[in-house]
Amino acid sequence: MDNIILLGGVFDPVHIGHLLIYKTIKKHLQFKKFIIIPSKNPPLKDHQPYAPIADRINMLKLLFGRYRDIEISTHEVFVKNKIVSYTIDTLKYFHKKYPNAHLYFVIGSDRYLDFKQWKSWRDILQLVKLLVVKRNHKKIVKSIPATFLNVKPIMISSSQLRIEPNNRYLTTSVSDYISSHGLYISNQIRPLLSFKRYEHTLRVAKLAVELTKAIAPKLIKKAYIAAMYHDIAKEFSQTKIKSMIEKWDKKMFPTIHTMHGLASAIYAQKFFNIKDPQILDAVSYHVIPNVHSSTLTMIIYCADKLEPARTKKDVSNRLKYIKLAKHNLKLAFTMLKQEMSKHYN
């Protein structure tokens, strides 16, 4: 009888720790197939997945696609009328699909400790053998039959990687996917901003997307990403901003306030793996635009200056500018820039 390994998880995002689990099991146990099962909404998690399922599946393919004995199953996430993913239902499906195989179900040692809280846990033990991966050498009271394997620990979690996509724990392909698709941006920027600044950022992003739909639909994703990052250095100290920016045009950027766009772009590039020059340019010059502003830069500039919380004290006629921008972005941008120049003169 063939051994089949089943590994479920949210994979939000998938990281090298998951790859180490596969490689460790492969060293200790022969198997015909290793099936990875991304979860829909696990009942014992305190939140729903942050990244859409399509993106989580794509990241799994990027990490595991080259291994021929690995299969990524979409069974659980596409089961109709299932709001919550219960392991027992998934395992019944695979037991029926592979009636003549030995099924091993992989869980972490933390999940082993709360296993008796799982729905129909006794029935699970009738369908599969538990394969418990341990990431430390702490002793575990073995109250349920299982095979234990030690996996080399990595000192980071998926929740930490959502805040900072550390390339030590993510492959380049997964890290690039996260940054180019704008995954986890809210997780990344929230710790850097006050509530007021964060709310401003969300309004700017919403308006940027609205303008881009009317002007350049192909740029919607980039507009959202640039808008979400545009103010991440806004509340940094003067010392921190100066330490980040080695050289700048002091005539163009006469004050620390006008430099926070440059600092935001540097921070996004260094810590959030943003490589797209259009996005970095739009973030850099959303306060005082450069001479040859791109369409994306003009959109972010206008969205920042015209978001709904702006008053007549900030801009003379916000709605008129928005309407004009949707039909003639360059004219609206030029007029708005001329009006805004009084704030920096």
Buried (B, 14 or more C-beta within 10 A) or exposed (E): EEBBBBBBBBBBBBBBBBBBBBEBBBEEBEBEBBBBBBBBBBEEEEEEBBBEBEBBBBBBBBBBEEEEEBEBBEBBBEEEEBEEBBBBBBBBBBBEEBEEBBBBBBBBBEBBBEBEEBEBBEEBBEBBEBBBBBBEEEEEEEEBEBBEBEBEEBEBEBEBBBBBBBEEBBBEBBBBBBBBBBBBBBBBBEEBBEEEBBEBBBBBBBBBBBBBEBBBEEBBBBBBBBBBBBBBBBEBEEEEBBEBBEEEEEEBBEEBBBBBBBBBBBBBBEBBBBEBEBBBBBBBBBBBBEEEBBBBBBBBBBBBBBBEEBEEEBBEEBEEBBEBBBEEBEEBBBBBBEBBEEEEE
